[in-house]
Amino acid sequence: MNNFHYRIPTEIYFGKNQIENLKNITAFGKTVLLVYGGQSIKKMGLYNKVKSILEDCRMNVFELGGVEPNPKIESVRKGVDICKKEKVDVVLPVGGGSVLDCAKVIAAGAKYDGDPWDLVLDGSKIAGALPVVTVLTLSATGSEMDEFAVISDMDKNEKWGTGSEYIKPAFSILDPTYTFSVSKKQTAAGTADIMSHIFENYFTNAEGAFVQARFCESLLKTCIKYGPVALNEPDNYEARANLMWTSSLAINGLLSLGAEVTWCVHPMEHELSAFYDITHGEGLAILTPVWMEYVLSDKTAEKFAQYGENVFDLPKGKNPMETAKEAISKTREFFAVMGLPATLGQLGIDETHFDKMAEKAADGLETAFVPLTKDDVKQIFKNAL
Amino acid sequence: MNNFHYRIPTEIYFGKNQIENLKNITAFGKTVLLVYGGQSIKKMGLYNKVKSILEDCRMNVFELGGVEPNPKIESVRKGVDICKKEKVDVVLPVGGGSVLDCAKVIAAGAKYDGDPWDLVLDGSKIAGALPVVTVLTLSATGSEMDEFAVISDMDKNEKWGTGSEYIKPAFSILDPTYTFSVSKKQTAAGTADIMSHIFENYFTNAEGAFVQARFCESLLKTCIKYGPVALNEPDNYEARANLMWTSSLAINGLLSLGAEVTWCVHPMEHELSAFYDITHGEGLAILTPVWMEYVLSDKTAEKFAQYGENVFDLPKGKNPMETAKEAISKTREFFAVMGLPATLGQLGIDETHFDKMAEKAADGLETAFVPLTKDDVKQIFKNAL
């Protein structure tokens, strides 16, 4: 197990009607920037509820609506401008990971003199941030409890993840009932995103991180059990609750600390989203089994076999390579059951930009679970067609 | 899954040489009360190391040594007196759970006008505490990351657990190498204590807390894998590291939040320790399988079978009662492998005080996984003879 520093300052109010605890936002000041996406929070009555609580608390409320999936740097800039002009004290995103990510970089940008894109390119430039309080409506990115944010500049076909201790939310409200209205497509994509976060941590070369590996398997089993339930019974509280809590635990540091590894499927997918603005989780579901097959070797077979045995209950003690292959098949089958696409072709993606995408994605992957070059990444993209 | 409020403010510096981060204690003030037990931290050089770091930081250091296992209220009172007289800013226990628990109640007592025993009897009376920074030398109680402390008054044969948000440590240093010198007996007892914390959370009637149950199984598997390794190879870093991190995760809220249940084996063991001053973990190892057998019924068989299947890899799909019984046997066998005692007789305990002990232990157990009366508890004690 590697040395680590565990620090998860975010508090979570989890469960039905926890929105009442939003009143605790007053600890951070009087002026709030409410950040949200489209109409869904209005349709479900959450927008009015939030506004009414803020009103009861006599907060001054400014708003930034219309934050898009794969949030754009332009939205961040708008939010930063409001924060600076109106002397905002606290940023309150209400929505899914895109809204939260946008708000987190707004919070950092409010304390930064230059263009916030600098902070996306280099998280170490974040030297402070307004406090962020989140209300989550989609189980996927884990942004409600972590230090990360992913922002795109579509003009440049760039999508980057940034991170800083300063943008960990102060507290987050996780009410699984808010996810009852999430569409089948987004439920499936969200589950694939959660699973990919777990995979990124699970397939590590760090030695002796036994606890972390077992926790990864626990969370993968949770996704596999409850993903299809949530798909078929959208208002199944137990399923939505387990997926929601799993989304936070998958990426808040619990799985990675002591077992650090360079993520590799996420950087590849970010290139897909940057060039084609597709749904992140769909891209991940396509790339994950292809990546698994590509890196499977005598050297990695044991780890993939362990995955199959401990997550899919495949029989123990068989030939590791056979079990590994079956585990990868099971992964592919699971994504199919979730109705997720299996090929890039299904999303209208062809080879056009593979060269450029592979070059960008491969930057840094020499320290991944299995090191990957530009040519490797390009081949993975091709295998995913 | 029940509603919950997740708040784990304690930071952890985990791994080799993390003691260097002790310098961060200066954030809490200039005057520190160093709390420790016997000679072991001096023998291993940790005492000198800590003193030298505090000196480098120009801290004023007061000391309270000689804190006993099953820490006594008299030690707490001594510490509180020093804190009040010397205007101590921060309390620094260096040792195992007993030292940490003692220090946590000292920290609370320093901010309380009456006798600190009041705070042991009623944690809600804790309305503030000095910051606590811990350096851990024994994997067992999880006190380094939780809100609990257990203090005894041997004159009254009383041993009670108290708890408060205020006594959660600010940060803790967990260096597994400090546990290399822990004796076989204490290694075994510590492992039994960790496992008991997990069992107390695992055997719950809360519905739908799937993530929490899988996490419990992950940590139990860790204890079962690494407990014997640590026993036979005391300086096996991987084993000590996994046990140490498991001790913290078992009781910091991760397993219990959303799946709350009344603990029942711990209260029973506290009566043993209060009357006989035995090693806590040994008492737990004796009572746990006896309790399991006592509460096993058609109603609970499925949960025990699940435990057997998921922790001991017993074959799935067999008759639940048979699997449950095998799981309990496996538990007993594991404790035997760890060299732990199996009967109260081995510890010199007879029926003398069972009546009084059962009466005190049963108070509140009507809400346990299987509700227990005074007569039930008495019978469990008898079955453990």
Interface residues (C-beta under 8 A of the other chain):
Chain A: M1 N2 N3 F4 H5 Y6 R7 I8 P9 E11 I12 Y13 F14 G15 K16 N17 Q18 N21 E207 G208 F210 V211 R214 F215 E217 S218 L219 K221 T222 K225 Y226 Y237 E238 A241 N242 W245 T246 L249 L254 L257 G258 D313 K316
Chain B: M1 N2 N3 F4 H5 Y6 R7 I8 P9 E11 I12 Y13 F14 G15 K16 N17 Q18 N21 E207 G208 F210 V211 R214 F215 E217 S218 L219 K221 T222 K225 Y226 Y237 E238 A241 N242 W245 T246 L249 L254 L257 G258 D313 K316
